[in-house]
Amino acid sequence: MRRYECVVIIDPDISADDRDAVKARIQEIITQNGGEVLQVEDWGVKKLAYLIRKKAKGAYILFDYCGMGPVVAEVERFCRISDKCLKYMTVVIDTHADPEAIKAEIAAGKTRATASVTEPVEISDAADETAMDEEEMDDDQSEDVEE
């Protein structure tokens, strides 16, 4: 299975019940097509960068799920057809994902952001010499200007 993230922007003028119905329908589509919903985050209503269907704001919802190509195709088809969805975008996060391991990771409180923290990189001596040479060049050029 592959892991996907899909952000859907919903019309902010519809009621909260209709918004929940869209969210539930997308989750239902994912499970019906052999996918597995990992996490759903409601980011709330935010200002859009530009007008979409004459709307300046949109309700953002993030779907984190595992599945294969047909799941993504069906979710995107629903978003294209629905008048309540203003925009959507699906991104592949991992090509070989294990839904059970990811659910355990989410339950343990780990996120991708905290898991991807790296060690600080040390600068080698060669990089220091290059930086010093550039500084000397700048000094030489400034002396030429002063003369």
C-alpha positions in Angstrom: 0.0 0.0 0.0 1.0 3.6 -0.5 0.5 6.4 2.0 -1.3 9.6 0.8 -2.2 12.9 2.2 -5.1 14.8 0.6 -6.0 18.3 1.6 -9.6 19.3 0.6 -10.8 22.9 0.7 -14.6 23.0 1.4 -17.0 25.9 0.9 -17.0 27.8 4.2 -20.6 29.0 3.7 -22.1 25.5 4.1 -23.2 24.3 7.6 -21.0 22.3 9.9 -23.3 19.3 9.4 -22.8 19.4 5.6 -19.0 19.8 6.2 -19.1 16.7 8.4 -21.1 14.9 5.8 -18.4 15.6 3.1 -15.7 14.5 5.5 -17.6 11.2 6.3 -18.2 10.6 2.6 -14.5 10.9 1.8 -13.7 8.5 4.6 -16.3 6.1 3.4 -14.9 6.2 -0.2 -11.4 5.4 1.1 -12.6 2.3 3.2 -15.0 1.1 0.4 -12.1 1.0 -2.1 -9.7 -1.0 0.1 -8.0 1.9 1.7 -7.4 2.6 5.4 -7.9 6.0 7.0 -5.0 6.8 9.3 -5.9 10.3 10.5 -8.3 13.2 9.7 -7.5 16.7 10.7 -9.9 19.6 10.5 -7.8 22.8 10.1 -10.7 25.1 10.2 -11.6 28.1 8.0 -8.7 30.0 6.6 -8.2 32.8 4.2 -7.3 31.7 0.6 -4.4 33.1 -1.3 -6.7 33.9 -4.2 -10.4 33.7 -4.9 -11.8 30.3 -5.8 -15.4 30.3 -7.1 -15.7 33.8 -5.8 -14.8 32.7 -2.2 -12.1 34.4 -0.2 -12.1 31.7 2.6 -12.2 27.9 2.7 -12.5 25.1 5.3 -9.4 22.9 5.2 -9.5 19.2 6.0 -6.4 16.9 5.8 -6.9 13.2 5.1 -4.0 10.9 5.9 -4.7 7.4 4.4 -3.2 4.3 2.9 -4.4 2.7 -0.3 -3.7 2.1 -4.0 -4.4 4.1 -7.2 -8.2 3.4 -7.4 -8.7 4.9 -3.9 -7.1 8.1 -5.0 -8.9 8.2 -8.3 -12.3 7.8 -6.5 -11.6 10.4 -3.8 -10.5 12.9 -6.5 -13.5 12.1 -8.7 -15.8 12.8 -5.7 -14.1 16.1 -5.1 -14.4 17.1 -8.7 -18.1 16.3 -8.8 -19.1 17.8 -5.4 -20.2 21.5 -5.4 -19.1 21.7 -1.8 -15.4 21.0 -2.5 -13.6 24.1 -3.8 -10.1 22.5 -4.3 -8.2 19.4 -3.5 -4.6 18.1 -3.7 -3.3 14.6 -3.1 0.4 13.8 -2.4 2.2 10.5 -2.1 4.0 10.3 1.2 5.4 6.8 1.1 5.3 4.1 -1.6 5.6 1.1 0.8 3.6 1.9 3.9 2.4 -0.4 6.6 -0.9 1.0 8.0 -0.7 -0.8 11.3 2.8 0.5 12.0 1.7 4.0 11.1 -1.3 3.8 13.4 0.9 2.6 16.2 3.3 5.5 15.6 0.4 8.0 15.6 -1.0 6.5 18.8 2.5 6.8 20.4 2.4 10.5 19.6 5.1 10.6 17.1 4.7 12.7 13.9 6.6 12.8 10.7 8.1 16.2 11.8 9.6 14.9 15.0 10.7 11.6 13.5 12.7 13.4 10.8 14.9 15.5 13.1 18.5 15.1 12.0 21.8 15.5 13.7 23.7 18.8 13.1 26.1 18.7 10.3 29.7 19.5 11.0 31.6 21.7 8.7 34.8 20.2 7.3 38.2 21.9 7.1 37.9 22.2 3.4 34.7 24.2 3.7 36.4 26.6 6.2 39.3 27.2 3.8 36.9 28.0 1.0 35.1 30.5 3.1 38.4 32.1 4.1 39.5 32.3 0.5 36.2 34.1 -0.4 36.8 36.5 2.5 40.3 37.3 1.3 39.0 37.8 -2.3 36.4 40.3 -0.9 39.2 42.1 1.0 41.4 42.3 -2.2 38.5 43.7 -4.2 37.7 46.4 -1.6 41.3 47.5 -1.6 41.2 48.0 -5.4 38.1 50.2 -5.0 39.8 52.4 -2.3 42.8 53.2 -4.5 
